[in-house]
Amino acid sequence: MVDAVLALFTLPLPELSGLQRAGLLLPLTACIAVVYKALRCETPREIPLASVILWVTILIGMYMVGIGLMVVYQLLS
């Protein structure tokens, strides 16, 4: 049991494809959006919709930055 938990922190993840790595961004940004909006919203009823809007905004922004960097990389290489 202890060895299995220790392996999570000492062994690298198996090779992930680009789509899988991009998918890891979804839960990370969702957690950030929910926590941020839980601190900023005045009533709990506002949290779900505000979190979804912020989550989508963060995702679009991060993917657009990634696409932009990939285009710049392709142009310079």
ChimeraX attribute file (.defattr): number of C-alpha atoms within 10 A of each C-alpha:
attribute: neighborCount
match mode: 1-to-1
recipient: residues
	/A:1	5
	/A:2	6
	/A:3	7
	/A:4	8
	/A:5	9
	/A:6	10
	/A:7	11
	/A:8	10
	/A:9	9
	/A:10	8
	/A:11	8
	/A:12	8
	/A:13	9
	/A:14	6
	/A:15	8
	/A:16	9
	/A:17	9
	/A:18	8
	/A:19	8
	/A:20	10
	/A:21	11
	/A:22	11
	/A:23	11
	/A:24	10
	/A:25	13
	/A:26	14
	/A:27	11
	/A:28	11
	/A:29	18
	/A:30	18
	/A:31	12
	/A:32	15
	/A:33	22
	/A:34	19
	/A:35	13
	/A:36	15
	/A:37	19
	/A:38	17
	/A:39	10
	/A:40	12
	/A:41	13
	/A:42	10
	/A:43	8
	/A:44	10
	/A:45	9
	/A:46	13
	/A:47	20
	/A:48	14
	/A:49	12
	/A:50	17
	/A:51	21
	/A:52	15
	/A:53	12
	/A:54	19
	/A:55	21
	/A:56	15
	/A:57	13
	/A:58	17
	/A:59	15
	/A:60	12
	/A:61	12
	/A:62	14
	/A:63	13
	/A:64	12
	/A:65	12
	/A:66	12
	/A:67	12
	/A:68	12
	/A:69	12
	/A:70	12
	/A:71	12
	/A:72	11
	/A:73	10
	/A:74	9
	/A:75	8
	/A:76	7
	/A:77	6
